Amino acid sequence: MKEDDDPYLLERLRLPDGIIGRRAVVPQMVRKRREHFVRVPWPWIERLNGATGHAYRLALCLLYLHWKGKGEPVKLGNGLLEMDGVSRYSKWRALNDLERRKLIAVERRPKRKPIIRLNLLRPCGK
């Protein structure tokens, strides 16, 4: 059989006209995630005043993961943030910003996920 006659060549595998190459269903992980919400402590809102979009998004993600992990420190990988449009470089800039605002403490580990401890600032008088 000649190479030109092979029906499984990548050039021959095309979608018919009018069909868009998208998933027909939303993955279950994304569907479940859309049902959740995040509670943000008011001191965090005050300290996030003027933060960039990625720092704010990362702060919300960290609060969610902190709740989901029952208050344990968070190991923060790149995969979850990539789904939200935050690159690994933006993640580190945002972590530095949140650490500067004293909202988190970051344990940096070479070639491993950083461990994040949240500072859930308690209001005075309680």
Secondary structure, DSSP 4 states (H G I P E B T S, - for coil): --GGG-TT-TTT--PPTT---S-SS--HHHHHHHT------HHHHHHTTT--HHHHHHHHHHHHHHHHTTTPPEE--SHHHHHTT--HHHHHHHHHHHHHTTSEEEE--TTSPPEEEE--PPPTT-
